[in-house]
Amino acid sequence: MTTTGDVTNDDAATIAQSVAAGDEAELNQLYGDVTGDDEINAADAMFIAQYDGGDGPRDEGYNLNGGS
């Protein structure tokens, strides 16, 4: 999630591109660690893409809807 509070597929794309380019340093300042593993990585991008502004299969806690 960006500091704006909006979570979109653009956030997921930015994280995925930065991770692929090996440029994660700035990500830690701009995005939250949604997977709770103390780093920003491709899994965070996947969880954010699955949230998709609240329209995806993950809820605001990045849990799969209907589960924990």
Secondary structure, 3 states (H helix, E strand, C coil): CCCCCCCCHHHHHHHHHHHHHCCCCCHHHHCCCCCCCCCCCHHHHHHHHHHHHHCCCECCCCCECCCC
